[in-house]
Every structure is written in C-alpha cells, then in structure tokens.
C-alpha cells in the first residue's frame, strides 16, 4: 500500500518561487537526448533571470567530450534543480529549452551569472591540462515547479 501524502501540501510553484530556487541553488542535472539515447549529468550553473538563460561550463580534459557530443546532437534539453531539506518538504524545478554554445563576446555575462550562484566541485587537479573550456547556454522557453511543505 502506498503512503498517504495529502495532495493539499503539494502545490505548483509560481514564477517567483521558480526564480528564487534558481538563484539559491547552484547545481542540477542537465539531460540530453541523441535520438533514442538519453544522457543526464550533474552540472553547476549560472542563472540570468533577465534573459531567461542558464549557463554551463564544460571542461574537456581529453580529445573528446561526451557532454559536448550530446549537447551538439540535442534539439531540446531539460534541466532539473531541487532542494529537499526534509523528507516531507521539498521543491523542484524543471526547465526546458534549446542549448547553444556561448559566443566569444558573451563570456563576461556568463562569468557574472556563474559567480552569482554556481558551485564548483574539485573534480579536476589544477595541474591537469585541459584541452578546452566550453560555454553553453540553455534558453529557457518552458518552466515548471512543484513544492511540498510540511503540514
């Protein structure tokens, strides 16, 4: 038997709440699709509320990058952000849109957005040479959010 969770505590998020979680959180999961093959990866992001954009940096330590290959093959991507401070209290946002590489003249805007809320884990040694650093943006054209508050 499934647990009984009152639906009255689960509500859709208004745009202001979606904006708040995107400003507060700095990591989520970017999901790509290449034909019938899906690929989801956790990524840090920067958020530009005025332009309705998420910005990502892909580090490429080798000759090829699965992230870049999927980004180039994906027509529409989705990005999920969540916060779950307690078992019966959570909020989640799903964003959808087109992915585009960052133009050279856009890097200052990207850097500003990343500095505001991105979170960078220490995955790569500072001495390990990177082949490339690539910037991508998700142009948000659809967003939805749900939240559940403790009674």
N, C-alpha and C positions, 0 to 999 in steps of 0.2 A: 504494500500500500504506500503510495506516495505521501510525503509530508504535506500537511495542510498549511500553506502560506497565504494569508489573506491578500487578495489582489489589491485591496484598497491602499496598501502600503507601497505598491509598485506603480510608479507614475512616469509618464513621459516627461522628458526634460524640456523646458523652454529653451530658446536660443541663448538666453543669458547664462543659463546653467551650463550649457554645452561650451560656451565661450570660456566660462570660469575653469572648467576641468582642463581645457586645452592650454590655458595659461598656467595652471598649477602643476600639471603633470609634465614630465619630460621624456617619457618613454612609452612606446606602444608596439603594436605588431602591424607591419606592412604586409599585405597579402597581394601576391601577383598571380597571374594565370597566363600560361602559354599553351593555347589550345585546351586540351583536357588535363594538363598538368598544373597543379597549384603549388605555390611556394610561399610560406609565411615566415617572416623573420622579425625578431625584436630589434627596434631601432630607436635611437634618440631623435628628437625632432625639435624644430623651432616653429613657432606659430606666428603668423602675421594676420591678425584679425581684420585689419582694414582691407586687405587684398583677398581674404579667404584662401590662404595658402599654408601648407605645411612644407617645411624644408628639411631635407635629409642630406647627410654626407656619407658617401660610400667610400671606404678605404679599400684600395686594391693592392694587397701585398704581393700578388703574383701576376702572371701574364694574363690570366682571365679572371672574371668575376661572375659568379652565378647570379648575384644580385643585379648586376648591370645587364646580363643577358636576359633575365626575366623582365627587368624594367623596360628594356627596349622592345620586348615582344608583347607587353601587356597593353591592351587598349584602355581598360579601366582598372584601377586598383582600389583597394579599400584599406583603411587604417583604423585600428581599434585601440582605444585608450580606456583604462578603467582604474578605479580606486575601490578597494574593499577593506575598510578599516575594521569591520566586524562581520561575523557570519551572516547576520540578517540586515546588514547595512552596506550598501554598495551603490556604485554608479558606473555606467559605461556609455561610451560614445562610439558610434561607427560613422566614419566619413568615407565618401566615395568621390572619385573624380579621375581625371586624366593625369598621368605622370609626364613630366617634361624635364629635360636636362636644363641646368641653370646656365644662362648666358654669362659670359665673362663680365659684363657690366652690371650684373645683378649681385655679385658676391658681397658687397657691403651691406645690402639689405638682408641677405641670407645670414651673414655673420651676426648682425644685430639681433635677428629673430632667434638664432641659436643661443646667443649669450643670455637672452631673457629666460629661457626655460629648458634648454637641452641638458641632458645628463649623459656624461661620457664615462663608460667603464674603462678600466685599464686593461684592455684586451691585447694591445699591441705594445711591444717594447719600443721605447723611444729610439733605440739604436737600430731597430729593424727597418731596412729601407722599404719605403712604399713605392710602388710602381706609379700610382696615380691617386689623386683625391678628386672625386666626382661629386658634384652637387645636383640634386634632383628636387623638384617641387611637385606636390600634389595640389592640383587646382580643384578645390572643393566645390562640387556642384550639388551634393546631397549630403545631409547630415541627420542623424537621429540619435537620441539618447534615452536611456531608461535609468531610473534610480529607485532604490528601495530604502526606506528609512525604518529604523526600529520603531515598534509601536510605543 
